Amino acid sequence: MNQTLRKLIYWLAFVEGGGVMCVELCSAKLLSPYFGTSIYVWASVLGTTLIALMTGYYWGGYLSAKDSKKETIYWTMLVSGCLVVLCPLISNLVLPYTIQLSLLAGSVISLGCFLFLPLLLFGSISPMVINILTESAKDSGKSSGTVYAVSTFGGIITTFFVGFYSLPQFGLSITLFFYGALVIATALLLFIYSKKLNASALIIIFFSISAYAFNQQIDTEQYLYKSEGILGEVKVIDEILYSPEERQNKAYRKLMVNNISQTIMDIQNPHLSYWAYVKMIVYNLNSYAKNKDALLLGMGGGTILKQLKKDGFSVDVVEIDARMETVAHQFFGVSNNNNIIIDDARHYIRTSPRKYDAIIYDLYNSETPPIHLMTKEAFSEINGLLNKDGILAINFYGFTEGSRGKAARSIYKTLQSEGFSIQLLATEGQEQYRNLLFLCSPGTLSPSLKEKDIKITANNLDLDDAVILTDEKPELEHLYLEAAINWRTNYNKANFRKIIQSN
């Protein structure tokens, strides 16, 4: 084999390794608006990835023994590139219907439709490349090591590029299109160099690009804003909802993260939120806080921020997703003169020199709460940031009973272990539809309840099976899964009804 062709084959291995990571990362994000980002979803993605690669390695080895033609590799690369381009189209066709299945079945079947086959083909390439590069038995080890090293290096570069740049800047569809185009271009280059290019290859490429262009036209839902990034899909839409307080339909603006409503703002009264828990947080902070320096961890659309500012609080905001700042300014009326810090909340509380009179946890990413901020160590660090008689407010799922409530009971027990006085309040309604609010202080708390707020005392909580959450053993992710799945399932049912009605 001449040196030019050898270099092109190594470049193919580099691109193939990157393709595995690109498709894996993007597939997880394609799933997130429908099935969330829980450990179950990631287990489905990783499990499907490993099954696909295992099957591909075996298939590639089988083909190497049966057929050592270089064109087989080129065709495999070409088809895999076309499938990468088609991932957004296939997912858009499949996911609106698989959301009615259970989380496990729906996520695995969906991944089988748009993740499995391209990864199988990518996996089959390495054995075939090794076979072609191996000119004698003694070269097999060197060829294998070099190919896998080059492939892995491609995966490393692509992971950093896609995760830190391409996804946040361009979104999922464009990222997959351009990486698929790179795979196709690599296959074409090898076809042309080997003088094996024919009409069939060009027809396949034309079909995949046409299908991608069609996919860009089929999304008919109207958005004020839509962005795909490494932390999920963000949308802003206007919607008419029924207001229980005013007993009439009203226009609201919704911030959606992975198809879960994060902020719902009254368009006519932009400082008001649809959510009862927002009103409960603001009311209690005004009742408890002796001074007005507040730290808000998690901003979303900024309704809590606006209400606190309206009530005279000086607020620092920590938000991990930079898109939220843009969305809050542009669509939710948050002014530009706020101190918004783009950082992970745990990192900020460990490094901040400031102390606060009130700290608010409003940190859900769709249905996923921040497990690294709900540990004994994190609460100890929060305690160090609070002024004397300061207040910590934590928004959480509404479940307190049975297996679904074990997460909330464990948070309560963990806060107790750090010496916090705790008042646990709930918005009205059934557990699956309400929010809990943990109000905590190093000092004493004398609650001033609003009429609709429900107080839950320690006597009403069975803490025997609750655990103290620690950094060393982050159990919360498993404890809240049942509640998270229930929440996601309810949203998926609502989304499925909308799809059926629109059709």
C-alpha positions in Angstrom: 0.0 0.0 0.0 1.4 3.4 -1.0 1.9 6.1 1.7 -0.8 8.4 0.4 -3.5 5.8 0.7 -2.2 4.7 4.1 -2.5 8.3 5.4 -6.0 8.5 4.0 -6.9 5.3 5.7 -5.6 6.6 9.0 -7.6 9.8 8.5 -10.7 7.6 8.0 -10.0 5.9 11.3 -9.7 9.4 13.0 -13.0 10.5 11.5 -14.7 7.2 12.5 -13.6 7.5 16.1 -15.0 11.1 16.2 -18.2 9.9 14.6 -18.8 7.4 17.5 -18.6 10.2 20.1 -20.5 12.8 18.0 -23.4 10.5 17.5 -23.4 9.2 21.1 -23.4 12.8 22.6 -26.0 14.1 20.2 -28.3 11.1 20.6 -28.5 11.7 24.3 -29.5 15.3 23.6 -32.0 14.2 21.0 -33.7 12.0 23.7 -33.6 14.7 26.4 -36.7 16.7 25.3 -38.8 13.5 25.5 -37.2 11.3 28.2 -35.1 13.8 30.2 -31.5 13.4 31.3 -31.8 11.0 34.2 -29.3 8.2 34.9 -31.8 5.8 33.1 -31.5 7.8 29.9 -27.7 7.8 30.0 -27.7 4.1 30.9 -29.9 3.5 27.8 -27.5 5.6 25.6 -24.4 3.9 26.9 -25.9 0.4 26.8 -27.1 0.9 23.2 -23.7 2.3 22.2 -21.8 -0.7 23.6 -24.2 -3.2 22.0 -23.9 -1.4 18.6 -20.1 -1.3 18.8 -19.8 -4.9 20.0 -22.0 -6.0 17.0 -20.0 -3.8 14.7 -16.6 -5.1 15.8 -17.8 -8.7 15.2 -19.4 -7.8 11.9 -16.2 -6.0 10.8 -14.1 -9.0 11.7 -16.4 -11.3 9.8 -16.2 -9.1 6.7 -12.5 -8.9 6.9 -12.2 -12.7 6.7 -14.7 -12.9 3.9 -13.8 -9.8 1.8 -10.7 -7.7 2.0 -11.7 -5.2 -0.7 -11.0 -1.6 0.3 -14.3 -0.5 -1.3 -16.2 -2.3 1.4 -14.7 0.2 3.9 -15.5 3.1 1.7 -19.1 2.0 1.3 -19.5 1.4 5.0 -18.1 4.9 5.8 -20.4 6.5 3.2 -23.6 4.8 4.5 -22.7 5.6 8.1 -22.1 9.3 7.2 -25.5 9.4 5.5 -27.2 7.9 8.6 -25.5 10.5 10.8 -27.0 13.3 8.6 -30.4 11.5 8.9 -30.4 11.2 12.7 -32.4 14.4 13.4 -35.0 13.4 10.8 -35.4 9.9 12.1 -35.6 11.1 15.7 -38.3 13.7 14.8 -40.3 10.9 13.2 -39.9 8.4 16.0 -39.7 10.3 19.3 -43.2 12.0 19.3 -44.7 8.4 19.4 -42.3 6.5 21.6 -42.9 9.0 24.5 -46.1 7.2 25.3 -44.0 4.1 26.2 -42.2 3.6 29.5 -39.0 5.5 30.0 -36.9 2.3 29.5 -38.8 0.9 26.5 -39.2 4.3 24.9 -35.6 5.4 25.2 -34.1 2.0 24.0 -36.5 1.7 21.1 -35.8 5.3 20.0 -32.1 4.8 20.2 -32.4 1.6 18.2 -34.0 3.6 15.4 -31.3 6.4 15.1 -28.2 5.5 17.2 -27.7 1.8 16.7 -27.1 1.4 13.0 -24.6 4.3 12.5 -22.6 3.1 15.5 -22.7 -0.5 14.3 -21.2 0.6 11.0 -18.6 2.8 12.7 -17.6 -0.1 14.9 -17.2 -2.4 11.9 -14.7 -0.1 10.2 -11.7 -0.6 12.6 -11.3 -4.4 12.1 -11.5 -3.9 8.3 -8.9 -1.1 8.4 -6.6 -3.2 10.6 -6.9 -6.1 8.1 -6.0 -3.9 5.1 -3.1 -2.3 6.9 -1.6 -5.6 8.1 0.8 -6.9 5.6 2.2 -9.7 7.7 1.3 -11.5 10.9 4.1 -9.7 12.9 2.6 -6.3 11.9 -0.9 -7.1 13.3 -0.2 -5.8 16.8 1.3 -2.6 15.5 -1.5 -2.0 13.0 -4.2 -2.7 15.7 -2.6 -0.4 18.2 -2.1 2.4 15.7 -5.6 2.2 14.4 -7.3 2.2 17.8 -5.0 5.0 19.0 -5.9 7.2 16.0 -9.6 6.3 16.3 -9.6 7.1 20.0 -7.7 10.4 19.4 -10.4 11.3 16.9 -13.0 10.6 19.6 -11.2 12.8 22.1 -11.0 15.8 19.8 -14.6 15.4 18.7 -15.9 15.1 22.2 -14.3 18.4 23.3 -15.2 20.2 20.1 -18.9 19.0 20.0 -19.4 19.4 23.8 -17.8 22.8 24.3 -18.3 24.5 21.0 -20.4 23.0 18.2 -23.5 22.0 20.3 -23.8 25.3 22.2 -23.1 27.4 19.1 -25.0 25.5 16.3 -27.3 23.0 17.9 -27.9 19.3 17.3 -29.1 19.2 13.7 -26.3 21.3 12.2 -23.7 19.5 14.3 -24.8 16.1 13.0 -25.2 17.4 9.5 -21.6 18.7 9.3 -20.1 15.7 11.0 -22.0 13.4 8.7 -20.8 15.5 5.8 -17.2 15.1 7.0 -17.7 11.3 7.1 -19.2 11.4 3.6 -16.4 13.6 2.2 -13.8 11.2 3.7 -15.5 8.2 1.9 -15.8 10.2 -1.3 -12.1 11.2 -1.2 -11.2 7.5 -0.9 -13.6 6.5 -3.7 -12.1 9.1 -6.0 -8.4 8.3 -5.0 -9.1 4.6 -5.7 -11.1 5.4 -8.9 -14.1 3.5 -7.6 -16.7 6.3 -7.5 -20.0 5.4 -9.2 -23.5 6.8 -9.6 -24.9 4.7 -6.7 -22.7 6.6 -4.1 -23.8 9.9 -5.5 -27.5 8.9 -5.3 -27.1 7.9 -1.7 -25.5 11.2 -0.9 -28.2 13.2 -2.7 -30.9 11.3 -0.9 -29.5 11.9 2.6 -28.9 15.7 2.0 -32.4 16.0 0.5 -33.9 14.3 3.6 -32.0 16.6 5.9 -33.4 19.6 4.0 -36.9 18.1 4.3 -36.4 17.7 8.1 -35.7 21.4 8.4 -39.2 22.1 7.0 -41.3 19.6 9.1 -41.1 21.3 12.5 -44.3 23.4 12.4 -44.5 24.4 16.0 -44.1 28.2 16.5 -41.3 29.2 18.9 -40.2 32.7 20.0 -36.8 31.0 20.6 -35.3 27.6 20.2 -31.8 26.5 21.0 -30.1 23.1 21.3 -27.1 22.8 23.6 -25.1 20.4 25.8 -27.5 21.0 28.7 -30.5 20.3 26.6 -33.1 21.9 24.4 -34.4 25.4 25.4 -37.6 26.8 23.9 -39.7 29.9 24.5 -43.4 29.8 23.5 -46.5 31.8 24.2 -49.5 29.7 25.3 -53.0 30.3 26.7 -53.4 28.6 30.1 -56.2 28.6 32.6 -55.5 30.7 35.7 -57.1 29.1 38.8 -56.8 32.3 40.8 -58.5 34.5 38.2 -60.7 31.7 36.9 -60.1 32.6 33.3 -57.8 31.8 30.4 -54.8 34.0 30.1 -51.7 34.5 27.9 -48.5 33.1 29.5 -44.9 32.9 28.2 -43.2 29.6 28.9 -39.6 28.7 29.1 -39.2 25.0 28.3 -36.1 22.9 29.0 -36.2 19.5 27.5 -40.0 19.9 27.1 -40.4 20.6 30.8 -41.8 24.0 31.8 -39.1 25.9 33.8 -40.7 29.3 33.9 -44.3 30.4 33.1 -44.7 34.2 33.2 -48.0 36.2 33.1 -47.5 38.3 29.9 -49.8 41.1 31.1 -48.0 41.2 34.5 -44.4 40.1 33.8 -43.3 40.1 37.5 -45.9 37.4 38.2 -45.4 33.6 37.8 -48.0 30.9 37.1 -46.3 28.6 39.6 -47.6 28.7 43.2 -44.1 27.8 44.6 -42.6 31.0 43.3 -45.2 33.0 45.2 -44.5 30.9 48.3 -40.7 31.4 48.1 -41.0 35.2 47.7 -43.6 35.5 50.5 -41.5 33.6 53.0 -38.3 35.3 52.1 -40.0 38.6 52.8 -41.3 37.2 56.1 -38.0 35.7 57.3 -35.2 37.7 55.8 -34.0 40.4 58.2 -31.8 42.0 55.5 -31.9 42.0 51.8 -28.7 40.4 50.3 -29.8 37.3 48.4 -28.1 34.6 46.3 -30.3 33.0 43.7 -29.0 29.6 42.4 -30.7 29.0 39.1 -32.4 31.7 37.1 -34.5 30.3 34.4 -36.8 33.0 33.0 -36.1 35.2 36.1 -39.5 35.5 37.7 -38.1 35.0 41.2 -35.3 37.4 40.4 -37.8 40.1 39.3 -40.0 39.7 42.3 -37.1 39.8 44.7 -35.8 43.0 43.0 -39.2 44.5 43.2 -39.3 43.8 46.9 -36.0 45.6 47.5 -33.6 42.7 47.5 -30.0 42.9 46.2 -29.6 39.7 44.2 -26.6 37.8 42.9 -27.6 35.1 40.4 -25.7 32.0 39.5 -26.7 30.2 36.3 -24.8 27.4 34.6 -26.4 27.8 31.2 -25.4 31.1 29.5 -28.4 30.8 27.2 -30.7 31.6 30.1 -29.3 35.1 30.6 -30.0 35.9 26.9 -33.5 34.4 27.1 -34.3 36.2 30.4 -33.3 39.5 28.9 -34.9 39.1 25.6 -38.2 37.4 26.4 -38.9 37.7 30.1 -38.2 41.3 30.9 -35.2 40.8 33.1 -33.1 44.0 33.1 -29.5 44.2 32.1 -28.3 45.7 35.4 -28.3 42.4 37.3 -25.2 40.6 38.6 -25.6 37.3 36.7 -22.6 34.9 37.2 -22.3 32.0 34.7 -20.9 29.2 36.8 -21.8 25.9 38.5 -23.6 26.7 41.7 -21.5 24.3 43.8 -18.3 25.8 42.5 -19.6 29.3 43.3 -20.6 28.5 46.9 -17.1 27.0 47.5 -15.3 30.0 46.2 -17.5 33.0 47.0 -16.1 35.5 49.5 -19.6 37.0 50.1 -22.2 36.2 52.7 -25.9 36.4 52.2 -29.1 36.9 54.2 -31.0 34.5 51.9 -30.0 31.7 49.5 -32.5 30.2 47.1 -32.2 26.8 45.4 -34.2 26.9 42.2 -32.0 24.5 40.2 -33.9 21.9 38.3 -32.7 21.1 34.8 -36.0 19.9 33.4 -37.0 17.2 35.9 -33.4 16.7 37.3 -32.5 18.3 40.6 -28.8 19.0 41.4 -27.6 16.1 43.5 -24.2 17.7 44.2 -25.9 20.6 46.0 -28.0 18.4 48.2 -25.3 16.8 50.3 -24.1 17.2 53.9 -21.0 18.9 52.6 -22.8 21.3 50.3 -25.2 22.3 53.1 -22.2 22.9 55.4 -20.8 25.2 52.7 -24.1 27.0 52.4 -24.2 27.5 56.1 -20.9 29.2 55.9 -22.3 31.7 53.3 -25.3 32.6 55.4 -25.3 35.6 57.7 -26.6 35.2 61.2 -30.2 34.2 61.1 -29.9 33.8 57.3 -32.5 31.7 55.4 -32.0 28.9 52.9 -35.0 28.1 50.6 -35.0 24.9 48.5 -37.6 24.0 45.9 -38.1 20.3 45.5 -40.6 17.6 44.3 -43.9 17.5 46.2 -43.6 13.8 47.3 -43.1 13.1 51.0 -44.7 9.7 51.5 -43.7 6.2 50.3 -40.8 5.4 48.1 -41.3 8.5 46.0 -40.9 10.7 49.1 -37.7 9.1 50.3 -35.6 11.7 48.5 -37.3 14.6 50.2 -37.2 12.9 53.6 -33.4 12.3 53.1 -32.9 16.0 52.3 -34.7 16.8 55.5 -32.6 14.4 57.5 -29.4 15.8 55.9 -30.3 19.4 56.7 -31.0 18.3 60.3 -27.6 16.7 60.5 -26.0 20.1 59.7 -27.9 21.9 62.5 -30.5 23.7 60.4 -33.9 24.6 61.8 -36.4 23.5 59.1 -39.9 24.5 58.1 -41.2 22.2 55.4 -44.1 23.8 53.3 -46.0 22.5 50.4 -48.2 24.1 47.8 -51.8 22.8 47.7 -52.8 19.8 45.7 -51.9 16.2 45.3 -48.2 15.1 45.8 -47.5 14.6 42.1 -48.7 18.1 41.3 -47.3 20.2 44.1 -43.9 21.6 45.1 -42.1 21.4 48.5 -40.3 24.3 50.0 -37.6 23.7 52.5 -37.0 26.8 54.6 -33.9 26.4 56.7 -31.9 28.6 59.0 -29.0 28.2 61.5 -31.2 30.2 63.9 -34.9 29.7 64.8 -37.8 29.9 62.5 -41.2 31.3 63.3 -43.4 30.6 60.3 -45.9 33.1 58.9 -48.0 30.9 56.7 -50.2 32.1 53.8 -53.7 30.6 53.8 -53.0 28.1 51.0 -49.6 26.9 52.2 -49.4 23.5 53.8 -47.0 22.9 56.7 -45.4 19.5 57.1 -43.8 18.8 60.5 -41.1 16.3 61.4 -43.8 14.3 63.2 -45.6 13.8 59.8 -42.4 12.5 58.2 -41.1 8.9 58.7 -37.3 9.5 58.7 -36.4 6.0 59.7 -35.6 4.9 56.1 -34.1 8.4 55.2 -30.4 8.6 54.6 -27.9 11.4 55.2 -26.7 12.4 51.7 -22.9 12.9 51.2 -20.5 13.7 48.5 -18.9 10.3 49.0 -22.2 8.4 48.4 -24.5 10.5 46.2 -27.7 8.4 46.6 -30.1 11.2 45.8 -29.9 10.5 42.0 -31.4 7.0 42.7 -33.8 8.2 45.4 -35.6 10.8 43.2 -35.8 8.6 40.1 -39.3 7.3 40.7 -40.6 10.8 41.3 -38.7 12.1 38.3 -40.1 9.4 36.0 -43.6 10.1 37.3 -43.1 13.8 36.5 -41.6 13.1 33.1 -44.4 10.6 32.3 -47.1 13.1 33.0 -45.4 15.7 30.7 -44.9 13.1 28.0 -48.6 12.1 28.1 -49.6 15.8 27.7 -47.1 16.2 24.8 -48.4 13.1 23.1 -52.0 14.4 23.3 -50.8 17.7 21.7 -49.2 15.8 18.9 -52.3 13.7 18.2 -54.5 16.7 18.3 -52.3 18.6 15.9 -52.4 15.8 13.4 
